[in-house]
Structures are given as structure tokens and as C-alpha cells.
Amino acid sequence: MQRPPRRLNDPLFDRTLMTTSVLQGLGVLVIATAVFVLIMGIGQSELEARAASFTTLVIADLGLILSNRAWTQSFFKTFQQRNAALWWVSAGTAAFLLSALTIPSLRSLFRFAPLGTIELAIVFGAGLISIFMSEALKSRSFPRRSLYQGSALAHK
């Protein structure tokens, strides 16, 4: 609470923010779909493809959260900022994902199959691509300037 409140006539979301967010979301969708198609294409089952695309989606969404914590700083720079809630949410998400992939009753509920080394490599590679894509969109849309010039968010 170190910055003043947003002015009443300032938009909550501007066109640049909305466009960037939609493009980031579409990028994650394309990447997760590509993982599904790739896993199916290398001869794995639909259950493995489903587990891999879900895992990609979770990793990509965590990457988006980390990337979008600060619109004018890099993904790696945001790790220097303390945020206990972020780490609790990330740890809980990772624990849930790990449980869904390894506990047989949860795996059955989600209709997942165990992921092998190749599938995990594809998933983590896709997650990295997602983070790089998000950072590229962010840096193109918000090059070292405030998200809302003249608004309360510019004072951060």
C-alpha cells in the first residue's frame, strides 16, 4: 500500500494490457495443444497426451503469473521481490499437479497416464517456450515504461 489509489477516470484495464493478456493466453493454448498433438504424434496414448498437455498448461500458467508480476521487469528480476503468497500458491499448485500425476486414484479421475522422460522433457521445454513467449510479448508491449502512465500503477 505504498502507492496512491487509481484515479476514478483511469481505466482498470487498457487496450495494451488486454491485447497482451489475450495474446499470452492464446500462446499458452497453442503451446498446450501442440504438446497434445506432438505426444499423440510420437505414438503415445491419449491419456499420456492429456497428462502432458495439462502439465504444460499448469507450468505455463505459473510462468505467466511469475512473468506478469511486474510488467516492466524481466521474469528473473521478479524473483528478487518477496511474495510469500505467491510461493504458497506455487507450492500448492506443484503439489496438486504432482499428486494428479502420481497418485493412481487421482490419475484415474483425471484420465491421465504416467509421463515418461521424453514426455516430461517435452512438457518442460514447452513451459520454457511459454515463458519466453510471454516475456517477448510483455517487453514488446511495455518496454521499460509504466503500465498505466499517469495512473496509480505508474507510481510503483
N, C-alpha and C positions, 0 to 999 in steps of 0.2 A: 504494500500500500504506500509506495513511495512516490507515485505519480498522481496528478490530479485526475478527476473523473473526465470521461469523454464529454465533449460539448454536445448539447441536445441536438443540434442541427447536423452533426457529423454522422455519416452513415456507419452502421455497425460493421458492414462488410462492403468493400468497394469492388469495382469491376475487376481490377487486377488480382485481388485476393481470391475472388470467386473463380476466375478463369484459371488461375494457377492451381487452386484446390481441385477443380474438376479435372484438369489435365493430369494431376498427380493421381487421382483416383482411377481415371481411365488407364493410366500407365500401369498401375498395380493390377487392374483387371486383365489387361493384355498379357502381362507377365505371368499371372497365375493361370490364365487359360493356356498360354504357351507351354507352361510346365506340364499341365494335364495332357496336352496333345503330344509333347515330347515323350513323356513317360509311356503313354499308350503306344507311341510310335516305335519305342525300343522293345516292345513286346511284353510289357508288364501288364498286370491286371488292372481293371477299372478301380478296384479297391486301393491298390498302390497309387494309382494316378490321383484318386480322390484325396488320399492322405498327403501326397506330395503337394498338390495344389492348395489344400487347406493350410498346410505348414508354410508354404510360400506366402499365402495371404496373411497369416499371423505375423510372420517375420517382416513382411513388407509394411504392414500397418504399424508395427513397433518402430520400424525405421522411419515412417512418416511422422510419428509422434516425436521421435528424437530430432529429426531434421527440422520440423516446423516449430520447435520450441523457441527458436529465435530466427526471424526472417532475414536478418542482416548479418548473421554469423554462420560459420560452417557447422556441419554436423559434429565434427570433432571438437570444436570450440565449446559447444553446449555441454560437453561432459565436465567442463570446469565449473559449471554452475550447479550448486547444491539444490536438490529437489527430492526429498525423502519420499513423497507420494509417488513420484514417477518411478522410483526404484521398487517400491512395493507393488505397484501395478504391473511393472515389467516382470518382476519375480513371480507374481501370481499368474500372469499370462503364460510365462515359460513353464511353470509347474503344471498348469492345466493342460497345455499342449503336450508336455512330456507324458502326463497321465493318459491323455486321449490316445497317444501313440503306443504306449507300452502296456497299459492295463487291459487284459483281454476283454473284460465286460464293457469297458468304455470304447475300446476299438470296435467291438461288435455293434454297439449302439450307434456309433458314427459311420459304420461300414467302412472302416479303414483296414488296411493290411500293414504289416510291419514294413518299414522302409529300409532298404539295403544301403550300402555305402555309395553306390552310384546315384541312387535317388536322393540321398542326403546331400551329396556334392552338388547335384543339380539344384536342389532347393536353396542351399546356402549361396550358390552362385547367383541364382535368380533374386534372392534377397539383396545381395550386394548391388546388382544391376538396378534394382528398385530404388535403393538409397542414392546411388549415383544419379539416376534419372530425376529423383526428387530434388536433389541438390542443384542439378543443372537448371531445372525449371525455376527453382527459387532464386538462384543467382541471376538468372536472366530477367526475372520479373522484379526483383528487389535488389538491385546492385548497390550494396553498401549505402542504402538510404532507408529512412524510416518507412514503416508500413503505411502509416497514415500521416502525411506531412501536415503539421498544424493541429493534429488531434492529440488526445491524451496518450495514445500509444507511442507517439513520437518522442515522448519525454522519458522513455525507459532507458 
